[in-house]
């Protein structure tokens, strides 16, 4: 993939664009239906409007409300008047009004594609993952080698529960596209997580956790 080419992968009727933006190198994704050209934008970091160029998303879904994933949202909404979806528990963090709520088990249509919404609290109370075909957009819930940052032991336990109940039940071949960094897959992260948990956990564990530690 050329540095200026946003196409990350093509799989059946799905094309995925990736835009790596902002000081925290956030991965924003465009989920494109190849049949209709409809595009769903996932997250809106700083600079997203310029990066999209001639891509016109039908809507934006926020995986969570942290500023690095929403810094470009106000400019984008002002320019394109696109609807913005997020989980209600993260809505107070988001710098635009008129948000449309999403919850666990909801679905969105992008042309002929169906996107299933998974509520995966832990990194934030309203964190979402999006599942379509054999691809999972994991936001900051799951990365290669570990879960997203958690602010308390209770939040860490909650993210582990989210992973076990919502993510690790998906097919092991499911491609995981995280909010930062390179892709991984469900099988690798599930196996690494369970090996990590089998070693026993301190009761106060939270923060940035690496399965390999």
N, C-alpha and C positions, 0 to 999 in steps of 0.2 A: 504494500500500500504506500503510495507516495505521500510525502508529508502533508501536501495540500489536499489530498483526497480523503473526504470524510467517510467513504464507504468502508465499514469494518467487515461486513460479511453479507452474503446472499444465501438464503436457505429457502428453497421452495418459493412460495409467494411472498416471502418476507425479505426485506433488505434492512440492514441496520447501519445507520450513520453514527459516527462518534466524533464529538467535538471536545477536545481537552483544553480547558480554559481556566483563567483566573490564577491568582497566586497560589492556590492550593491544588492546582491541576485537577480540577473536577472533570469527570467524564459526564457530559450531557449526551444523550442518545436521541436519534430520530428513528422511530420505528415506522417503516414505510411499507405499505401494501403495493406490491409491484403491479397488481392488476389495475388498481384505480389511481395510484399515485398519492392517496391520502397518507398523511404523516402525523404521528403523535410525537410530540417532544417530551422527553423525560428529563426534568430538571432544567434550571435556567441560570447558570453561573454568569459572572461578569463577562461581557463581550459576546454573548450568545446571538444577539440580533445581527451583528456584523458577520459572525461566523456562518449563519444560516444562508447568507447570500440570497439565492432564488428559491430556497426551500420555504414553503408557507405551511406551517403546522396547523392542523384543524383544532388542536387543543394542547395544553401543557398539563402534565401530571408531575407533581412534586413528590419525590420519595420521602422527603421530610423537610422541616422548615428551617434548617440551619442556613446562616447567611451565605456561606460559600456556594450553596446550591440555589440561592434565590436572588443573588445580587443583580443579575441582569433582567429580572422579571418585570420590574416597573417599566423599563424602557421598552421591552418586548410588547407588553400589553398596550402601552400607549401607541406604539407604531402599528400593531396588527390587530388589536382588539380581540385577541383569542381568549376563550374561556380557560380558567385555571382550576384544576382539581387537586385536592389534598385531603388528608384525614383531618377531621375536626379537632383532634387533640393537638395538632401542630399549627392550626390556622392562626392563632394569635402571634406566631412568630413571623408570618408571611407579610411582606411589605406592600400588598395590594388588597383591595376590597373585592367583594362579589365572588368569593371563592365558592366552588361547587364541592360538596362533600363526597368523599369516597370511603367505603368501609370494607371490611373483610368479606370476601365472596362476591363483591360487585364485579361487573364486567363492562368493558368498553369495546366498541367496534371501531376498527381502523380498516376501512374498505372491507375486504373479505376476511380479515384477521380478527380474532377475538383475544382480548387481553384480560386476564383474570387478576383481580386485586387481592393481595395477601397482606393483612395487617400484621406487622412483625415488630411490636414494641420492644424497646430495650435501649437502642442508641438514642432515640427520643420516644416519647409516648405515642406519637402518631406516625411512626415510621411505616412505610409501605414498600413491598416488593411487587413487581409486575411480572406475570408469567404468560408467555405466548409461545405456542409451539414447543420447541425444545430449548427455549431461551428464557432465562430469568434475569430481570434487571433488579439488582439487589440493593441499590442505593448504598447507604453506609451500614447496612445490617450484616453483610458478609463480604469478606475480602479473601484473597489467597492467604492462607495460613492463619486466619483468625476472624473473630467477629468484630463489629464496629466498636468504637470507644464507648464505654459506659461510665456514668458519673458516680455510681454507688454499687455496693454488693447486690442490693435488691434489683437494680437495673441490669446487672450482669446476669443474675439468675433468670431475669425475664427474657433477655436476648437469647440465652441458651434454650429456654422453653420455646421461643418463637422459631428458632432454627430446627429443633427436634420435631415440632408439631406441624410446621408449615413448609420448611425448605427441604429437610433431609428425607421427607417422604416422597419427593419428586424422583423421577428416574435418574439413576446415577450419571447418565450421559448428559443431563441438562447443563447447558452452557451458562455460566454465571458471569454476568457483566456488571462489575461493581461501580460504585460512585467515584472511586479513585483507583488507579493502578490497572494491571493487566487482568485478563479474564482467568477464570478457573472453571471447575465443574463441581456438581453436587457430590459425586462419588468421592473425589479427593478430599473435599472439605469435611464430609460426613465421617470418613474413616479417620482423618487426622483429629477431628473433634472428639470422637469416641475414645481414641487412644489417649488423648490428653485428659479427658475426664476420668479414665480408668486409673490414672495415677493419683487421684484425690486432689481436692481443691481447698485452699485456705478459705475460711468463712468470709474474710474481708476482701476477697479478690474482686477487682474491677479495674477500670482504666483501659489501657491498650494491652490486649492479651494475644499472645502468639501461641498457636497450637503446639509449636515445636519446643516451647520452653519446658 
